Amino acid sequence: MRKVLLSVAPVCHETVTVPEGVKVPYTPEEVAREVIECARMGTGMVHLHVRNEKGKQTADLSHFSKTIDLIRQDSDIIIQGSTGGVAELSLEERCVSLNDPRVEVASLNMGSANLGEGVYINRLPDIRYWAKRMMDARVVPEMEIFDLSMIASVVKIGKEELARAPFAFNFCMGFENAIQADPDHLNALKRAIPGGSHWGIIHEDMTDLSLLATAAGMGASSLRYGFEDSFLYGEGRLARNNMDILDKLIRLLELMDMEPMTASEARELMGI
């Protein structure tokens, strides 16, 4: 059976209205509890922002590091730190997760994009700064792609020796006013990346698992799920917790003769 890395992003965006009946984990104890259970079920990586106990992004590592402390008591899941989120933070504040030595992978946004009514700013000098910080910390960058043109920026920083091939791409689809969650767009992104690269997908605001299934069928190495992306796993089907989405995703993969990759297998794939 072909194996796919499943990644969970367990905490929703600050600005999202949480539907009634949904329990979003915010405290270190709540986040760790769900991450450990997701790891037990087959999730190989967790995507964590540096947040406070109310889910608001911050530069204070206290709750972030405590969450990892608790996760590490029961799981070897790969820890991915975010360098995204609130663009108003300074460059160093946005990559403060790299200061925890247990972070093994970090998201690296590869350009600016229209998101909603605003602009998510990631200038090339900023990208170089974060890429250099990741290289110094021996953290593997996951290249977050919001537009086809950003793939060329990955190649550029590779030539500048700020990132090493094979690259790990993550196609960020479905964000309002950015690239839409469409199989044709997904195919164009896949065809544009350098040979030998790994790739996966985020489907923001998804209403079902169909695009994740499409990506898996097209050869994706990783699939992300969780409350940061959506509360739904099917049309009108609301998840009570992150495990509800994971359960349906694993069943879907089984029908496609696929299974989740272990954290150890994922480390080998990503060169950690």
Secondary structure in CASP SS format (residue, H / E / C, confidence):
PFRMAT SS
TARGET T0000
AUTHOR 0000-0000-0000
METHOD secondary structure of the structure
MODEL  1
M C 1.00
R E 1.00
K E 1.00
V E 1.00
L E 1.00
L E 1.00
S E 1.00
V E 1.00
A C 1.00
P C 1.00
V C 1.00
C C 1.00
H C 1.00
E C 1.00
T C 1.00
V C 1.00
T C 1.00
V C 1.00
P C 1.00
E C 1.00
G C 1.00
V C 1.00
K C 1.00
V C 1.00
P C 1.00
Y C 1.00
T C 1.00
P H 1.00
E H 1.00
E H 1.00
V H 1.00
A H 1.00
R H 1.00
E H 1.00
V H 1.00
I H 1.00
E H 1.00
C H 1.00
A H 1.00
R H 1.00
M H 1.00
G C 1.00
T C 1.00
G C 1.00
M E 1.00
V E 1.00
H E 1.00
L E 1.00
H C 1.00
V C 1.00
R E 1.00
N C 1.00
E C 1.00
K C 1.00
G C 1.00
K C 1.00
Q E 1.00
T C 1.00
A C 1.00
D C 1.00
L C 1.00
S H 1.00
H H 1.00
F H 1.00
S H 1.00
K H 1.00
T H 1.00
I H 1.00
D H 1.00
L H 1.00
I H 1.00
R H 1.00
Q C 1.00
D C 1.00
S C 1.00
D C 1.00
I C 1.00
I E 1.00
I E 1.00
Q E 1.00
G E 1.00
S C 1.00
T C 1.00
G C 1.00
G C 1.00
V C 1.00
A C 1.00
E C 1.00
L C 1.00
S C 1.00
L H 1.00
E H 1.00
E H 1.00
R H 1.00
C C 1.00
V H 1.00
S H 1.00
L H 1.00
N H 1.00
D C 1.00
P C 1.00
R C 1.00
V C 1.00
E C 1.00
V E 1.00
A E 1.00
S E 1.00
L E 1.00
N E 1.00
M C 1.00
G C 1.00
S C 1.00
A E 1.00
N E 1.00
L E 1.00
G C 1.00
E C 1.00
G E 1.00
V E 1.00
Y E 1.00
I C 1.00
N C 1.00
R C 1.00
L H 1.00
P H 1.00
D H 1.00
I H 1.00
R H 1.00
Y H 1.00
W H 1.00
A H 1.00
K H 1.00
R H 1.00
M H 1.00
M H 1.00
D H 1.00
A C 1.00
R C 1.00
V C 1.00
V E 1.00
P E 1.00
E E 1.00
M E 1.00
E E 1.00
I E 1.00
F C 1.00
D C 1.00
L C 1.00
S C 1.00
M H 1.00
I H 1.00
A H 1.00
S H 1.00
V H 1.00
V H 1.00
K H 1.00
I H 1.00
G H 1.00
K H 1.00
E C 1.00
E C 1.00
L C 1.00
A C 1.00
R C 1.00
A C 1.00
P C 1.00
F C 1.00
A E 1.00
F E 1.00
N E 1.00
F E 1.00
C E 1.00
M E 1.00
G C 1.00
F C 1.00
E C 1.00
N C 1.00
A C 1.00
I C 1.00
Q C 1.00
A C 1.00
D C 1.00
P H 1.00
D H 1.00
H H 1.00
L H 1.00
N H 1.00
A H 1.00
L H 1.00
K H 1.00
R H 1.00
A H 1.00
I C 1.00
P C 1.00
G C 1.00
G C 1.00
S C 1.00
H E 1.00
W E 1.00
G E 1.00
I E 1.00
I E 1.00
H E 1.00
E C 1.00
D C 1.00
M C 1.00
T C 1.00
D C 1.00
L C 1.00
S H 1.00
L H 1.00
L H 1.00
A H 1.00
T H 1.00
A H 1.00
A H 1.00
G H 1.00
M C 1.00
G C 1.00
A C 1.00
S C 1.00
S E 1.00
L E 1.00
R E 1.00
Y E 1.00
G C 1.00
F C 1.00
E C 1.00
D C 1.00
S C 1.00
F C 1.00
L E 1.00
Y E 1.00
G E 1.00
E C 1.00
G C 1.00
R E 1.00
L E 1.00
A C 1.00
R C 1.00
N C 1.00
N H 1.00
M H 1.00
D H 1.00
I H 1.00
L H 1.00
D H 1.00
K H 1.00
L H 1.00
I H 1.00
R H 1.00
L H 1.00
L H 1.00
E H 1.00
L H 1.00
M C 1.00
D C 1.00
M E 1.00
E E 1.00
P E 1.00
M C 1.00
T C 1.00
A H 1.00
S H 1.00
E H 1.00
A H 1.00
R H 1.00
E H 1.00
L H 1.00
M H 1.00
G C 1.00
I C 1.00
END
